[in-house]
Amino acid sequence: MLRIGCHLSSSKGYLAMGKEAVKIGANTFQFFTRNPRGGKAKELNLSDVEAYLEFAEEHGIGQILAHAPYTLNACAKDAGLRQFAYDTMCDDLNRLKYIPEAMYNFHPGSHVGQGTEAGISFIADILNRIHEQRTTILLETMAGKGTEMGRSFEELAMIIDRVEDSSHLGVCLDTCHVFDGGYDIVHKLDKTLEEFDQVIGLNRLKAVHLNDSKNELGSHKDRHEKIGEGRIGIETFAAIVKHPKLKELPFYLETPNDLEGYQREIALLREKAQC
């Protein structure tokens, strides 16, 4: 069965997110661990977590994805910002240990002129210092804006290779990001997956962000579009959700939508998965 959901607001708690997911036909969801532009997280409500876990089991919700805030930059030039990234990740992972199967996704960051080698080194250093390994940590594929890290499969592989114990590390493939980054998933989906397997290994691919793109292939701009309304197109998404190497993965929508729009996209992609 297709495991698909969207990005939900965590402001009302886990149980509220679970109920919203079921209401729109989702069986998983993604959420920010804290304000995406801020720093401090709300106090964890363990009774809400317990109520959510009961609700999730009853309704078949699984493998939710926690997204780190955008302010986290593991390869910042400023040591204080790198420490903030480390502290934030440790705090997030400490909270997620109460939710079995939850995964944690983060943008690798921007090296801000220090160079790719320095960026890789700083990100790997933080991952090496994190000792909470009960939660799978995902590096997200990026579009390559400015000095953004993770613009290629090779960059992600180099980060993972620098981590001493990488057994808990995986990758979240974002369709808009890889398309804007130059991977032609429209005409060469199989070739792209073969390249991913050769460079990183498909065993590392743990989740997929489903986003159409407002931009042309290789634009390096990262502007998400609704499913079927951008340059990637509905037929590519139909191929993705049915692909034998992808169909068992959880899919998360990050399209510019409200809940009603997400409900339509989820229904559409479920229909395509059955075709």
C-alpha angles and dihedrals in degrees: 000000000000110000105210139152143143142237112289132187113258094199093103097043140254098297092053090050091050092052092048090050093053091046092059096041097259126140097192137021146191128230140174114256089221139346103322090224097037141063119224120073126216116260111273113254105212094187089056090049091051092048090048093051091053091048092046092052091048093050101036098248113157147160098023117189124229113205121208117230119270089240090071111103112173093185101042118147091233113079091213091058091049089051089051089053091051094046092047094050092048091050093047093049092047088057094045093057086082091062114066116217093014114139129206122225128192139173108243090229138228124292091211096214099320092107136248095279092055091046093052091047095051095047092048090048092057092046090050091053095051109096099179101098103158091095122065110241117211128202110210124227108242136207095234102244112174110319094346115151123223094046091136138031087244093060092051091047091052091053093049092046090057093056111095095213107026096162091112096047126100142154133252110209113213111201095207092047097049091045092049087044092060105265108131101219090160097065101012108037094138092047091050091052091047089053091048089051093049095047104034108003126249088244085074094055104099106157144012129218107211110212131146116219132237089204141070124263111286095013093132089212106114105213113156122218134190116274111280095006099088141058095286097058138202097278091061091051090049088054092048098052090046098042112121091225094050111027095089093055124094114256124210125194118218097170122140095267147124121231092274090053092049090050090056093048093048091051091047094051092046088054091049091049090059096048 
